[in-house]
Amino acid sequence: MTLQLLAIILGSLTIGSALMVVLSKHPIRSVIYLVITFFFISSLYILMNAEFLAIVNIIVYAGAIMVLFLFVLMLLNLNKQAEPTTSLFSKLTGVLAAGALFSVLIAALKDSLVLGKNYVPSNPNVGLVENLGNLLFSKYVVPFEVSSILFIAAMVGAVLLAKREKQIID
Amino acid sequence: MIPAVSTIGSSLDFFVVVAIALFSIGCYGVLTRKNMIVLLMCIELMLNSVNLLLVTFSKYYGASDPQIFVFFIVVVAAAEATVGLSILIMAYRSNKSIDIELFNKLKD
């Protein structure tokens, strides 16, 4: 019972901090709230016995990607100019669209939300490093190698795009 | 066979709802915010909601494969953030602003 309570508290906190990402005016606050959201999502992973993914989520998302965002944000030094304001109409449209999406997805899944009733306790070691490593290096070894090519492409692309063009001196 | 120590099973429905809510919040952010960095962050939020859904169903079925998919989604998200941020820096250099409306100029 305490586990359910914990799940409800952590899930609500996840939704709350995700809302703060969208609603806060200052981009740096958004980044901080996004890091908090990722920590809460990692805690949900731990509740579901996915320990490896929880650690990967913290290291890669909160540790690397968000630091990259923060770095770019501080590099651009945007605090002089104000955030471009959004009109009330587009805000209203956004709320309407997101609410419609939420209710449609909930309505579509309403009859299949019986996971709790049908759940049979399965192997709790599914999310451990040993299992995932065995699977990653046997069945999914080709996508794993291809992802390294993707990383090299992304790295070269990032360097090429962000490089300052040569000044033409005449 | 396996002792029923884990009672998280009855919360799995709630996790699905949390994932849908996170996706909708990210969608709202993409639709309304004009700051390009916040837009990219909302895309990360949507990717994370999908990850949460995959892990939930991995727990439900007791399978490892969805967690490998989550791993690859994290990889792709990292690559996407890198390229997106460098495009953003390029746009900032030419316009001195990161308003998303500036991309309307691409039409002309």
Interface residues (C-beta under 8 A of the other chain):
Chain A: M1 L3 Q4 A7 I8 G11 T14 I15 A18 L19 V21 V22 P27 S30 V31 L34 T37 F38 I41 L44 Y45 L47 M48 N49 A50 F52 L53 V56 N57 V60 Y61 A64 I65 L68 F69 V72 L73 L75 L76 L78 Q81 E83 P84 T85 T86 S90 K91 T93 G94 V95 A97 A98 G99 L101 F102 L105 I106 L109 L113 V114 L115 G116 K117 Y119 V120 P121 S122 N123 P124 V126 G127 N131 L132 L135 L136 K139 Y140 P143 S147 L150 F151 A153 A154 M155 G157 A158 V159 L161 A162 R164
Chain B: I2 A4 V5 S6 T7 I8 G9 S10 S11 L12 D13 F14 F15 V16 V17 V18 I20 A21 L22 F23 S24 I25 G26 C27 Y28 G29 L31 T32 R33 K34 N35 I37 V38 L40 M41 C42 E44 L45 N48 N51 L52 V55 T56 S58 K59 Y60 Y61 G62 A63 S64 D65 Q67 I68 V70 F71 F72 V74 V75 V76 A77 A78 A79 E80 A81 T82 V83 L85 S86 I87 L88 I89 M90 Y92 R93 S97 I98 D99 E101
